[in-house]
Every structure is written in structure tokens, then in C-alpha cells.
Amino acid sequence: MEIQINGKLSTIPENLTISELIKHLGYRQGSIAVAQNQSCVLRRDYEHTRIAQGDDIEILAPMSGG
């Protein structure tokens, strides 16, 4: 299915949770924040929040530097 990830159209397997998407993309779950359709998803809900066709997902990872 197709969704937007950080502003780019992406094709992912169907029926993924936020947690599964994070793993699929290679992120470490403890060091990111996720928004689905402009709403913050709490870390405790990653395992239960399903991604749907056309969703807009933003993944924010900390950056080092100054």
C-alpha cells in the first residue's frame, strides 16, 4: 500500500503497525517520535496503531550537532 513517510510517497506491506513500520524502516524505536495524519502517536500505542492506505506518517529522529 502507499503512504507518505516524511513527505515522500512510499510503498509498504499492508496491515503494519507503527512498531512494525519502524522496524521495517530500520529505526530504533526508543529514539524517535511518530505522528500519524498530524497526530502524535504515543510510544505505548505503537504496537496497536495500524497504518492505513494514504496515511501521512512523520518520523522524527534526534540529530546530533549544534
PDB file of N, CA, C and O in Angstrom:
ATOM      1  N   MET A   1       0.842  -1.179   0.000  1.00  0.00           N
ATOM      2  CA  MET A   1       0.000   0.000   0.000  1.00  0.00           C
ATOM      3  C   MET A   1       0.880   1.232   0.000  1.00  0.00           C
ATOM      4  O   MET A   1       2.059   1.159   0.348  1.00  0.00           O
ATOM      5  N   GLU A   2       0.322   2.346  -0.383  1.00  0.00           N
ATOM      6  CA  GLU A   2       1.084   3.587  -0.472  1.00  0.00           C
ATOM      7  C   GLU A   2       0.711   4.540   0.645  1.00  0.00           C
ATOM      8  O   GLU A   2      -0.465   4.769   0.928  1.00  0.00           O
ATOM      9  N   ILE A   3       1.752   5.100   1.282  1.00  0.00           N
ATOM     10  CA  ILE A   3       1.590   6.111   2.319  1.00  0.00           C
ATOM     11  C   ILE A   3       2.669   7.165   2.126  1.00  0.00           C
ATOM     12  O   ILE A   3       3.611   6.964   1.359  1.00  0.00           O
ATOM     13  N   GLN A   4       2.534   8.268   2.809  1.00  0.00           N
ATOM     14  CA  GLN A   4       3.569   9.299   2.834  1.00  0.00           C
ATOM     15  C   GLN A   4       4.402   9.090   4.094  1.00  0.00           C
ATOM     16  O   GLN A   4       3.853   8.990   5.192  1.00  0.00           O
ATOM     17  N   ILE A   5       5.726   9.023   3.944  1.00  0.00           N
ATOM     18  CA  ILE A   5       6.621   8.953   5.092  1.00  0.00           C
ATOM     19  C   ILE A   5       7.574  10.135   4.990  1.00  0.00           C
ATOM     20  O   ILE A   5       8.381  10.226   4.066  1.00  0.00           O
ATOM     21  N   ASN A   6       7.465  11.029   5.948  1.00  0.00           N
ATOM     22  CA  ASN A   6       8.287  12.246   5.957  1.00  0.00           C
ATOM     23  C   ASN A   6       8.213  12.986   4.622  1.00  0.00           C
ATOM     24  O   ASN A   6       9.225  13.457   4.103  1.00  0.00           O
ATOM     25  N   GLY A   7       7.006  13.082   4.080  1.00  0.00           N
ATOM     26  CA  GLY A   7       6.773  13.841   2.866  1.00  0.00           C
ATOM     27  C   GLY A   7       7.060  13.121   1.565  1.00  0.00           C
ATOM     28  O   GLY A   7       6.907  13.711   0.496  1.00  0.00           O
ATOM     29  N   LYS A   8       7.476  11.854   1.621  1.00  0.00           N
ATOM     30  CA  LYS A   8       7.779  11.105   0.398  1.00  0.00           C
ATOM     31  C   LYS A   8       6.834   9.928   0.262  1.00  0.00           C
ATOM     32  O   LYS A   8       6.575   9.214   1.231  1.00  0.00           O
ATOM     33  N   LEU A   9       6.318   9.727  -0.941  1.00  0.00           N
ATOM     34  CA  LEU A   9       5.441   8.593  -1.212  1.00  0.00           C
ATOM     35  C   LEU A   9       6.235   7.301  -1.084  1.00  0.00           C
ATOM     36  O   LEU A   9       7.297   7.154  -1.690  1.00  0.00           O
ATOM     37  N   SER A  10       5.718   6.368  -0.296  1.00  0.00           N
ATOM     38  CA  SER A  10       6.397   5.099  -0.060  1.00  0.00           C
ATOM     39  C   SER A  10       5.413   3.950  -0.186  1.00  0.00           C
ATOM     40  O   SER A  10       4.234   4.094   0.135  1.00  0.00           O
ATOM     41  N   THR A  11       5.900   2.819  -0.651  1.00  0.00           N
ATOM     42  CA  THR A  11       5.101   1.602  -0.703  1.00  0.00           C
ATOM     43  C   THR A  11       5.576   0.684   0.401  1.00  0.00           C
ATOM     44  O   THR A  11       6.763   0.374   0.500  1.00  0.00           O
ATOM     45  N   ILE A  12       4.636   0.247   1.237  1.00  0.00           N
ATOM     46  CA  ILE A  12       4.965  -0.630   2.355  1.00  0.00           C
ATOM     47  C   ILE A  12       4.027  -1.838   2.329  1.00  0.00           C
ATOM     48  O   ILE A  12       2.990  -1.806   1.666  1.00  0.00           O
ATOM     49  N   PRO A  13       4.389  -2.903   3.050  1.00  0.00           N
ATOM     50  CA  PRO A  13       3.468  -4.041   3.171  1.00  0.00           C
ATOM     51  C   PRO A  13       2.177  -3.607   3.858  1.00  0.00           C
ATOM     52  O   PRO A  13       2.175  -2.662   4.646  1.00  0.00           O
ATOM     53  N   GLU A  14       1.091  -4.293   3.562  1.00  0.00           N
ATOM     54  CA  GLU A  14      -0.203  -3.953   4.163  1.00  0.00           C
ATOM     55  C   GLU A  14      -0.286  -4.428   5.600  1.00  0.00           C
ATOM     56  O   GLU A  14       0.407  -5.357   6.016  1.00  0.00           O
ATOM     57  N   ASN A  15      -1.158  -3.762   6.348  1.00  0.00           N
ATOM     58  CA  ASN A  15      -1.544  -4.164   7.692  1.00  0.00           C
ATOM     59  C   ASN A  15      -0.413  -4.049   8.727  1.00  0.00           C
ATOM     60  O   ASN A  15      -0.386  -4.814   9.692  1.00  0.00           O
ATOM     61  N   LEU A  16       0.514  -3.110   8.540  1.00  0.00           N
ATOM     62  CA  LEU A  16       1.586  -2.909   9.519  1.00  0.00           C
ATOM     63  C   LEU A  16       1.100  -2.033  10.672  1.00  0.00           C
ATOM     64  O   LEU A  16       0.219  -1.191  10.503  1.00  0.00           O
ATOM     65  N   THR A  17       1.688  -2.247  11.836  1.00  0.00           N
ATOM     66  CA  THR A  17       1.508  -1.326  12.953  1.00  0.00           C
ATOM     67  C   THR A  17       2.637  -0.289  12.883  1.00  0.00           C
ATOM     68  O   THR A  17       3.585  -0.444  12.114  1.00  0.00           O
ATOM     69  N   ILE A  18       2.523   0.748  13.682  1.00  0.00           N
ATOM     70  CA  ILE A  18       3.601   1.737  13.752  1.00  0.00           C
ATOM     71  C   ILE A  18       4.898   1.043  14.167  1.00  0.00           C
ATOM     72  O   ILE A  18       5.951   1.306  13.586  1.00  0.00           O
ATOM     73  N   SER A  19       4.835   0.169  15.152  1.00  0.00           N
ATOM     74  CA  SER A  19       6.018  -0.548  15.621  1.00  0.00           C
ATOM     75  C   SER A  19       6.660  -1.358  14.495  1.00  0.00           C
ATOM     76  O   SER A  19       7.881  -1.346  14.338  1.00  0.00           O
ATOM     77  N   GLU A  20       5.850  -2.054  13.720  1.00  0.00           N
ATOM     78  CA  GLU A  20       6.370  -2.851  12.606  1.00  0.00           C
ATOM     79  C   GLU A  20       6.969  -1.971  11.516  1.00  0.00           C
ATOM     80  O   GLU A  20       7.979  -2.330  10.910  1.00  0.00           O
ATOM     81  N   LEU A  21       6.346  -0.812  11.263  1.00  0.00           N
ATOM     82  CA  LEU A  21       6.889   0.122  10.270  1.00  0.00           C
ATOM     83  C   LEU A  21       8.257   0.634  10.703  1.00  0.00           C
ATOM     84  O   LEU A  21       9.180   0.720   9.894  1.00  0.00           O
ATOM     85  N   ILE A  22       8.381   0.971  11.972  1.00  0.00           N
ATOM     86  CA  ILE A  22       9.654   1.461  12.497  1.00  0.00           C
ATOM     87  C   ILE A  22      10.755   0.427  12.250  1.00  0.00           C
ATOM     88  O   ILE A  22      11.840   0.767  11.778  1.00  0.00           O
ATOM     89  N   LYS A  23      10.472  -0.816  12.567  1.00  0.00           N
ATOM     90  CA  LYS A  23      11.439  -1.899  12.345  1.00  0.00           C
ATOM     91  C   LYS A  23      11.721  -2.070  10.859  1.00  0.00           C
ATOM     92  O   LYS A  23      12.873  -2.239  10.459  1.00  0.00           O
ATOM     93  N   HIS A  24      10.674  -2.028  10.039  1.00  0.00           N
ATOM     94  CA  HIS A  24      10.798  -2.184   8.580  1.00  0.00           C
ATOM     95  C   HIS A  24      11.722  -1.113   7.990  1.00  0.00           C
ATOM     96  O   HIS A  24      12.477  -1.383   7.057  1.00  0.00           O
ATOM     97  N   LEU A  25      11.655   0.098   8.541  1.00  0.00           N
ATOM     98  CA  LEU A  25      12.459   1.213   8.041  1.00  0.00           C
ATOM     99  C   LEU A  25      13.844   1.290   8.672  1.00  0.00           C
ATOM    100  O   LEU A  25      14.676   2.085   8.234  1.00  0.00           O
ATOM    101  N   GLY A  26      14.105   0.477   9.696  1.00  0.00           N
ATOM    102  CA  GLY A  26      15.422   0.437  10.310  1.00  0.00           C
ATOM    103  C   GLY A  26      15.660   1.444  11.421  1.00  0.00           C
ATOM    104  O   GLY A  26      16.808   1.688  11.793  1.00  0.00           O
ATOM    105  N   TYR A  27      14.605   2.031  11.956  1.00  0.00           N
ATOM    106  CA  TYR A  27      14.752   2.964  13.078  1.00  0.00           C
ATOM    107  C   TYR A  27      14.808   2.199  14.390  1.00  0.00           C
ATOM    108  O   TYR A  27      14.283   1.090  14.492  1.00  0.00           O
ATOM    109  N   ARG A  28      15.443   2.792  15.393  1.00  0.00           N
ATOM    110  CA  ARG A  28      15.400   2.270  16.755  1.00  0.00           C
ATOM    111  C   ARG A  28      14.203   2.902  17.439  1.00  0.00           C
ATOM    112  O   ARG A  28      14.088   4.127  17.492  1.00  0.00           O
ATOM    113  N   GLN A  29      13.324   2.083  17.955  1.00  0.00           N
ATOM    114  CA  GLN A  29      12.050   2.553  18.484  1.00  0.00           C
ATOM    115  C   GLN A  29      12.179   3.544  19.631  1.00  0.00           C
ATOM    116  O   GLN A  29      11.373   4.470  19.721  1.00  0.00           O
ATOM    117  N   GLY A  30      13.158   3.387  20.506  1.00  0.00           N
ATOM    118  CA  GLY A  30      13.262   4.247  21.672  1.00  0.00           C
ATOM    119  C   GLY A  30      13.739   5.652  21.407  1.00  0.00           C
ATOM    120  O   GLY A  30      13.648   6.505  22.290  1.00  0.00           O
ATOM    121  N   SER A  31      14.243   5.923  20.225  1.00  0.00           N
ATOM    122  CA  SER A  31      14.867   7.228  19.981  1.00  0.00           C
ATOM    123  C   SER A  31      14.129   8.084  18.957  1.00  0.00           C
ATOM    124  O   SER A  31      14.725   8.987  18.370  1.00  0.00           O
ATOM    125  N   ILE A  32      12.852   7.819  18.733  1.00  0.00           N
ATOM    126  CA  ILE A  32      12.104   8.581  17.730  1.00  0.00           C
ATOM    127  C   ILE A  32      10.743   9.008  18.262  1.00  0.00           C
ATOM    128  O   ILE A  32      10.282   8.523  19.295  1.00  0.00           O
ATOM    129  N   ALA A  33      10.116   9.917  17.545  1.00  0.00           N
ATOM    130  CA  ALA A  33       8.731  10.309  17.781  1.00  0.00           C
ATOM    131  C   ALA A  33       7.981  10.107  16.466  1.00  0.00           C
ATOM    132  O   ALA A  33       8.544  10.304  15.389  1.00  0.00           O
ATOM    133  N   VAL A  34       6.711   9.715  16.557  1.00  0.00           N
ATOM    134  CA  VAL A  34       5.927   9.420  15.356  1.00  0.00           C
ATOM    135  C   VAL A  34       4.602  10.173  15.391  1.00  0.00           C
ATOM    136  O   VAL A  34       3.935  10.236  16.424  1.00  0.00           O
ATOM    137  N   ALA A  35       4.232  10.746  14.237  1.00  0.00           N
ATOM    138  CA  ALA A  35       2.921  11.352  14.064  1.00  0.00           C
ATOM    139  C   ALA A  35       2.231  10.649  12.903  1.00  0.00           C
ATOM    140  O   ALA A  35       2.852  10.365  11.879  1.00  0.00           O
ATOM    141  N   GLN A  36       0.966  10.375  13.067  1.00  0.00           N
ATOM    142  CA  GLN A  36       0.151   9.755  12.021  1.00  0.00           C
ATOM    143  C   GLN A  36      -0.973  10.726  11.686  1.00  0.00           C
ATOM    144  O   GLN A  36      -1.797  11.056  12.539  1.00  0.00           O
ATOM    145  N   ASN A  37      -0.998  11.176  10.448  1.00  0.00           N
ATOM    146  CA  ASN A  37      -2.006  12.144   9.999  1.00  0.00           C
ATOM    147  C   ASN A  37      -2.063  13.360  10.922  1.00  0.00           C
ATOM    148  O   ASN A  37      -3.139  13.799  11.329  1.00  0.00           O
ATOM    149  N   GLN A  38      -0.899  13.886  11.240  1.00  0.00           N
ATOM    150  CA  GLN A  38      -0.696  15.104  12.019  1.00  0.00           C
ATOM    151  C   GLN A  38      -1.099  14.975  13.487  1.00  0.00           C
ATOM    152  O   GLN A  38      -1.301  15.984  14.163  1.00  0.00           O
ATOM    153  N   SER A  39      -1.218  13.734  13.988  1.00  0.00           N
ATOM    154  CA  SER A  39      -1.495  13.499  15.408  1.00  0.00           C
ATOM    155  C   SER A  39      -0.370  12.653  15.992  1.00  0.00           C
ATOM    156  O   SER A  39       0.001  11.624  15.429  1.00  0.00           O
ATOM    157  N   CYS A  40       0.166  13.093  17.121  1.00  0.00           N
ATOM    158  CA  CYS A  40       1.239  12.360  17.777  1.00  0.00           C
ATOM    159  C   CYS A  40       0.728  10.991  18.230  1.00  0.00           C
ATOM    160  O   CYS A  40      -0.369  10.875  18.778  1.00  0.00           O
ATOM    161  N   VAL A  41       1.536   9.963  17.993  1.00  0.00           N
ATOM    162  CA  VAL A  41       1.212   8.620  18.463  1.00  0.00           C
ATOM    163  C   VAL A  41       2.094   8.341  19.674  1.00  0.00           C
ATOM    164  O   VAL A  41       3.319   8.424  19.585  1.00  0.00           O
ATOM    165  N   LEU A  42       1.481   8.013  20.794  1.00  0.00           N
ATOM    166  CA  LEU A  42       2.236   7.705  21.996  1.00  0.00           C
ATOM    167  C   LEU A  42       3.000   6.404  21.814  1.00  0.00           C
ATOM    168  O   LEU A  42       2.505   5.473  21.179  1.00  0.00           O
ATOM    169  N   ARG A  43       4.193   6.337  22.364  1.00  0.00           N
ATOM    170  CA  ARG A  43       5.048   5.159  22.210  1.00  0.00           C
ATOM    171  C   ARG A  43       4.325   3.884  22.669  1.00  0.00           C
ATOM    172  O   ARG A  43       4.488   2.825  22.064  1.00  0.00           O
ATOM    173  N   ARG A  44       3.532   3.990  23.729  1.00  0.00           N
ATOM    174  CA  ARG A  44       2.816   2.809  24.230  1.00  0.00           C
ATOM    175  C   ARG A  44       1.759   2.301  23.244  1.00  0.00           C
ATOM    176  O   ARG A  44       1.283   1.173  23.370  1.00  0.00           O
ATOM    177  N   ASP A  45       1.392   3.134  22.262  1.00  0.00           N
ATOM    178  CA  ASP A  45       0.378   2.739  21.280  1.00  0.00           C
ATOM    179  C   ASP A  45       0.967   2.237  19.965  1.00  0.00           C
ATOM    180  O   ASP A  45       0.215   1.818  19.085  1.00  0.00           O
ATOM    181  N   TYR A  46       2.288   2.266  19.807  1.00  0.00           N
ATOM    182  CA  TYR A  46       2.922   1.849  18.546  1.00  0.00           C
ATOM    183  C   TYR A  46       2.517   0.434  18.146  1.00  0.00           C
ATOM    184  O   TYR A  46       2.275   0.174  16.967  1.00  0.00           O
ATOM    185  N   GLU A  47       2.438  -0.482  19.107  1.00  0.00           N
ATOM    186  CA  GLU A  47       2.142  -1.896  18.815  1.00  0.00           C
ATOM    187  C   GLU A  47       0.706  -2.099  18.341  1.00  0.00           C
ATOM    188  O   GLU A  47       0.411  -3.087  17.669  1.00  0.00           O
ATOM    189  N   HIS A  48      -0.190  -1.171  18.686  1.00  0.00           N
ATOM    190  CA  HIS A  48      -1.612  -1.358  18.398  1.00  0.00           C
ATOM    191  C   HIS A  48      -2.153  -0.432  17.315  1.00  0.00           C
ATOM    192  O   HIS A  48      -3.291  -0.593  16.875  1.00  0.00           O
ATOM    193  N   THR A  49      -1.354   0.530  16.887  1.00  0.00           N
ATOM    194  CA  THR A  49      -1.823   1.513  15.904  1.00  0.00           C
ATOM    195  C   THR A  49      -1.500   1.029  14.495  1.00  0.00           C
ATOM    196  O   THR A  49      -0.332   0.928  14.120  1.00  0.00           O
ATOM    197  N   ARG A  50      -2.526   0.734  13.725  1.00  0.00           N
ATOM    198  CA  ARG A  50      -2.374   0.246  12.356  1.00  0.00           C
ATOM    199  C   ARG A  50      -2.238   1.416  11.384  1.00  0.00           C
ATOM    200  O   ARG A  50      -2.791   2.495  11.594  1.00  0.00           O
ATOM    201  N   ILE A  51      -1.494   1.168  10.328  1.00  0.00           N
ATOM    202  CA  ILE A  51      -1.314   2.150   9.267  1.00  0.00           C
ATOM    203  C   ILE A  51      -2.283   1.803   8.141  1.00  0.00           C
ATOM    204  O   ILE A  51      -2.430   0.636   7.777  1.00  0.00           O
ATOM    205  N   ALA A  52      -2.940   2.814   7.597  1.00  0.00           N
ATOM    206  CA  ALA A  52      -3.917   2.622   6.531  1.00  0.00           C
ATOM    207  C   ALA A  52      -3.428   3.260   5.235  1.00  0.00           C
ATOM    208  O   ALA A  52      -2.590   4.163   5.248  1.00  0.00           O
ATOM    209  N   GLN A  53      -3.958   2.783   4.132  1.00  0.00           N
ATOM    210  CA  GLN A  53      -3.671   3.339   2.812  1.00  0.00           C
ATOM    211  C   GLN A  53      -3.842   4.854   2.856  1.00  0.00           C
ATOM    212  O   GLN A  53      -4.858   5.355   3.339  1.00  0.00           O
ATOM    213  N   GLY A  54      -2.853   5.577   2.354  1.00  0.00           N
ATOM    214  CA  GLY A  54      -2.939   7.029   2.261  1.00  0.00           C
ATOM    215  C   GLY A  54      -2.532   7.793   3.511  1.00  0.00           C
ATOM    216  O   GLY A  54      -2.544   9.024   3.510  1.00  0.00           O
ATOM    217  N   ASP A  55      -2.169   7.080   4.585  1.00  0.00           N
ATOM    218  CA  ASP A  55      -1.751   7.776   5.807  1.00  0.00           C
ATOM    219  C   ASP A  55      -0.520   8.642   5.546  1.00  0.00           C
ATOM    220  O   ASP A  55       0.282   8.373   4.651  1.00  0.00           O
ATOM    221  N   ASP A  56      -0.402   9.680   6.354  1.00  0.00           N
ATOM    222  CA  ASP A  56       0.756  10.572   6.325  1.00  0.00           C
ATOM    223  C   ASP A  56       1.510  10.352   7.634  1.00  0.00           C
ATOM    224  O   ASP A  56       1.038  10.745   8.701  1.00  0.00           O
ATOM    225  N   ILE A  57       2.676   9.726   7.550  1.00  0.00           N
ATOM    226  CA  ILE A  57       3.477   9.391   8.723  1.00  0.00           C
ATOM    227  C   ILE A  57       4.699  10.289   8.764  1.00  0.00           C
ATOM    228  O   ILE A  57       5.408  10.434   7.768  1.00  0.00           O
ATOM    229  N   GLU A  58       4.943  10.891   9.921  1.00  0.00           N
ATOM    230  CA  GLU A  58       6.154  11.677  10.149  1.00  0.00           C
ATOM    231  C   GLU A  58       6.952  10.981  11.238  1.00  0.00           C
ATOM    232  O   GLU A  58       6.423  10.694  12.313  1.00  0.00           O
ATOM    233  N   ILE A  59       8.211  10.711  10.968  1.00  0.00           N
ATOM    234  CA  ILE A  59       9.104  10.089  11.941  1.00  0.00           C
ATOM    235  C   ILE A  59      10.206  11.092  12.242  1.00  0.00           C
ATOM    236  O   ILE A  59      10.951  11.501  11.352  1.00  0.00           O
ATOM    237  N   LEU A  60      10.300  11.479  13.498  1.00  0.00           N
ATOM    238  CA  LEU A  60      11.285  12.464  13.918  1.00  0.00           C
ATOM    239  C   LEU A  60      12.349  11.771  14.747  1.00  0.00           C
ATOM    240  O   LEU A  60      12.052  11.188  15.789  1.00  0.00           O
ATOM    241  N   ALA A  61      13.571  11.834  14.290  1.00  0.00           N
ATOM    242  CA  ALA A  61      14.708  11.237  14.998  1.00  0.00           C
ATOM    243  C   ALA A  61      15.611  12.356  15.497  1.00  0.00           C
ATOM    244  O   ALA A  61      15.770  13.372  14.819  1.00  0.00           O
ATOM    245  N   PRO A  62      16.206  12.181  16.684  1.00  0.00           N
ATOM    246  CA  PRO A  62      17.112  13.226  17.200  1.00  0.00           C
ATOM    247  C   PRO A  62      18.341  13.374  16.293  1.00  0.00           C
ATOM    248  O   PRO A  62      18.813  12.412  15.688  1.00  0.00           O
ATOM    249  N   MET A  63      18.835  14.597  16.224  1.00  0.00           N
ATOM    250  CA  MET A  63      20.022  14.880  15.430  1.00  0.00           C
ATOM    251  C   MET A  63      21.104  15.402  16.350  1.00  0.00           C
ATOM    252  O   MET A  63      20.829  16.186  17.258  1.00  0.00           O
ATOM    253  N   SER A  64      22.311  14.978  16.124  1.00  0.00           N
ATOM    254  CA  SER A  64      23.411  15.490  16.923  1.00  0.00           C
ATOM    255  C   SER A  64      24.025  16.705  16.249  1.00  0.00           C
ATOM    256  O   SER A  64      23.848  16.921  15.050  1.00  0.00           O
ATOM    257  N   GLY A  65      24.730  17.475  17.013  1.00  0.00           N
ATOM    258  CA  GLY A  65      25.352  18.672  16.453  1.00  0.00           C
ATOM    259  C   GLY A  65      24.915  19.893  17.227  1.00  0.00           C
ATOM    260  O   GLY A  65      24.274  19.783  18.272  1.00  0.00           O
ATOM    261  N   GLY A  66      25.256  21.032  16.725  1.00  0.00           N
ATOM    262  CA  GLY A  66      24.903  22.216  17.479  1.00  0.00           C
ATOM    263  C   GLY A  66      24.769  23.422  16.660  1.00  0.00           C
ATOM    264  O   GLY A  66      24.472  24.495  17.185  1.00  0.00           O
TER     265      GLY A  66
END
